[in-house]
Amino acid sequence: MALNHTANGVYTIAATPFLPDGTLDLVSVDRLTDFYLGTGVSGMTILGIMGEANKLEPEESLQITRQVVDRADVPVIVGVSAPGLAAMRSLARNAMDLGAAGVMIAPPPSLRTDDQIITYYAQAVEAVGEDVPFVIQDYPLTLTVVMTPGVIRTIVNNHPSCVMLKHEDWPGLEKISRLRAFQKANEMRAISILCGNGGLFLDFETERGADGAMTGYAFPDMLVDVVKLQQAGERDAAHDLFDAHLPLMRYEQQQGVGLAVRKYVLAKRGVIASDAQRKPGSAITATAKGEIDYLLSRVARFDKRAAL
């Protein structure tokens, strides 16, 4: 299931389950994978920022990759971003050997100029291999690297193995429109565009030309439904469902505690045994949990899946 430019729908960003003592919860890895598949996602992305990839040992990264790929019947993208290209190459090649569909590469925060960004991706492609389909992760809010539409166009046109953009710029709707205009004018190859930012702007991102979402919101089944409704031309129904979840999505987007909120909700949904993060990690207070429970009860008035 090699990744290509036709990818669409929801590629959920998977959390990495840990036990309270910080060890991997491999039982919950299976249960989480089954849960994601049951929500109707088109693919999965593992070892991303939400997956706490930077806290894993190399052997643990491969263990999770092997376990998810063996269990999933949808394409699996593996985040391989690393400070050094040797580590990136090792994880990318091993992940592809295990059956991954492609890899995701984020720019290191040290990049500042357009030329630096373009050169970095050329070096990354050389390292992982031109035969490995890859995703550009464009997340300036966290990575502090600003990629203009022109830079993305250059990377896409320079590297046939670039098949997808994970778009997380903010504001970013105009960037989607610019990229699709490049494509329409035959100035850029066709690529898949999936959007992140917790899904906060998915309602209009799909209308601007995005193919779906790549994010870790704790209700991927809602994201799947919104994308399908938009594709079916049912605009109002898509926005109604999306709007019901928006207050919880907004709460989840708080800097520093977003992952803790997501893991708390996933645990309430019975998907993972513990909402623990590997240290260093954030935590939410009893007051915050009460606020999340209240938001869930309000979402449940429209979407019964939130009645936890």
N, C-alpha and C positions, 0 to 999 in steps of 0.2 A: 504494500500500500504506500508507494512513494508519493510524497506530497507534491502537488502541482498547483498551477494558477487557478484551477477551477474550484478550489476548496471554498466551502461556504457553510453557513449555519452557525452553530456554537461549538467552539473548541474550548472546553472548560479548562481553566487554570487550576490544577489539582493542588490541594494542600498536602503536606507531608505529616502523617499522624505520628505523634510521639506519646510515650507513656509519661506519667508524672515525673519519673526519674531521668527523663531526657533520652531514653533509648528508643529506637524505632519500634513502632507498633505495627508489625507486619500483618497481623490479623486485620487491623483496621484498614491497611492498604488495600487488601482484597475487598473488604466491604465498601470502602470508598469508591473503588473502581467500579464495582457492580452498581452502586448507587448512580454514579455519573452516567453509565451506560443506560440505566433504566430511565433516566430523564430524557433520553432521546438526543443526546449530544452527537454532533458529527465527528468529533475528534477530541483528543485530550492533549494538554500541554503539561509536562511535568518538569520539576527542577527549575522552576522559575523563581522570581522574587518572592511570590506568595508561598512557594514550596520550600522556603528557607534553604535554598540550595547552597548558599555560602556557609552554612553550618554543618554540612555533611562531609564525611570522609569520602575519598574517591571510591572506595569499595562499597560504601553505602549508596552512593549515587548509582552505581551499576546494579546493585541489588534491587533498588526500587525500579529502575528501568526494566530490568529483566522481569520482575514480578508483574508490572503493569502491562508491558507489551505482550507477555504470554497470556494474560487474562482478557485483554481488550480486543474487541472485534472492529475497532475504528482506528484511524491513523493516530499515532502517538508522536508528538513533537517533543524533543528533549532540549531543555535549556542548557547550553554548553558555555555560556559566557564565563570567562576566567581572566585573571590579571595577566596571565601569560599564554602565548599561543600554543606552547607545547602541551599544557594541561587541556586546553580547548580541543586540540587535535586528538588527544588520547580519548577523552570522553566522547567526542563526536564519532570517531571511527568505531569505538566499542559499542556505542549506542546503535549505530547503523547495523553493525554485525548482529546485534541482538534483535533486530527487526523494527527499529524506529522508522517512522516515515520521513523524518527530517529533523533539523535542529534549529534552534533560535539563538541569534547572536545579538547581544546588546553592545553598544559602544562604551568603552571605558570613560569614566568621568573626566579624564585628563584632556580629552579632545576638545578643541575650541574652534578651529577654522574648518571651512568646507574641505580644503585639500587634505587636512589631517583625517577627517572622517572618511573620505573616499579612499585614501591610502590604507587606512586601517581595515576597511572591509575587503580591499584587494588582498591584503596580507592574511586576513582571516580565511578567505576563500582558498588561498594557496595552502594554508595550514590544514584545513579540514578536508580539502579535496573538492575539485570542481564537479565531482559526481554526486555530492551531497546536497540535496535541496535544503535551502535555508530561508529563515524568516528574519527580516530586519525588525528589531524591537526599538520603536521610537517613543521613548518615555522621558521627555526632558524634565518633567516635574521632579522625578527622583534621580535620574542619571545626570542631569544638568547639561546634557549635550543637545543642542538645537540643530535639527536636520531640516533644512528647507525642502520644499517640494522639488526644487531643481537638483539638490544633492541626492535625494531619494531616486529621482529619475536617472541620474548618472549611475548610481550603484546598480539599479535594475538593468539598465542597458549594457553595463559593463560585464555583468555576470549572469549568464543564462540559468545558473543554479538558484538565483534569487526568485522565489515564487510567491512570496507573501510579505505583506507589511503588517506588523502588529502596531496599530495606530493608537497612541495614547497622548497625543499632544492636547493642550488645553489652553485656549480654545482651539479646536481643530476641525470644525466643520468645513471651513473654507479650504483647508489643506486637502481634504478628501475630494472636494469639487475640483481643485487644481489638478490633482493626480489623474482623476478620471478624464479631465479635459485633455491632458497630455496624451492619454491612451486613445481618446477619440480622434485626436489629430495625428495619430500614428507617430507621436514623438516619444512614446514609451511603450515597452512591451506590456501585455496584459498581465496583471498580478492579482492575487486575492488580497483584499483588505479586510482584516478583522480588527475590531476595536476593543479597547480595554477601559481603563479609568473606572473600574467597578460597574461598567454598564450605564453610567450616569447619563450619557447622551445617546444611547443606542436608538432611541425612538427616532431621532432625526439623522443619526449617522447612516442608518440603512436607507433613508430617503435621499441622502446625498451620494449614495453609490457604494457604501460599505456592503460587504458580502455577509456580515454577521458579527459575532462577538467572540473575543478571546479574553475572558475575565473569570474571576473566581467568586463572584457573588454566590451566596449560599443557597440561592434558588435558581440553579441553572435551568430547571424545567420551565420557569417563567421566561427566561431569556429565549429558550427554544420556541416557546409559544409566540412571543413577540415577533421574532424573525419570521416564523411561518405566516403569521397574520399579515405582516408587511408584504411578504412575497405574494400572498393571495390577494393583495389590494384592499385588505380590510383595515384601513388606516385608523378609524376611530376605535375599533375594538383593540387594536394593538396599543394605542395610546391609553385607553382606559385601563388595561391590565398593567401597563408600565407605570402609570401614574399611581396606582394602588401601592406599588412597591417602592416608589421613589423616596418616601421619608426614611425607610430602613436602609436603602442604598446610600442615601446621603449620610446617615449616621455611621455607616460602615466605612465611609471615605475619610474619616478623621485621621489625620497624620499620626502615626505612632501606635494607634490601637486598632487599626482596621483589621489586621489579621486576627487579633484576639476576638473581635466581634464575629468574624466569619467562623472561626473555629468553635466559638460558643454556640452559634446557631446550628452548625453541622452536628455538634454533639447533641443538641436538643432534638435534631431530626433523627437521631439514632444511628448516624453514619460513622462517626468515630467515637472511640471509647472515652477519650479525654480531649479537652481543649488545650492541652499543654503545648507550649512552644519550647524548642531547645534554647537554652541560654546563649547569649543574652536575648531576652524577649520581653514583650510588654504584657501587662495583665489588666483586666478590667475589674472594677470594684463591684460590690453587691448593688450599689446604687445604679451603676451603669447596666448591670444585668437586669435590674428592674425596669429600666427605660427600654431596653431591647425587648423584653417580654411584653411591655405595653405596646410597642410598635408592632410586634408580631400579632397581637390581638386585633389591632386596627387593620393590618393587612388582611387578616383572616375574614374580615367582614366582606371582602371582595373575592379573596382567593383562599379557599379552605385548606390549601396545602400549608398555610402558615399557622393553622390551629394546632399549636404544639403544647 
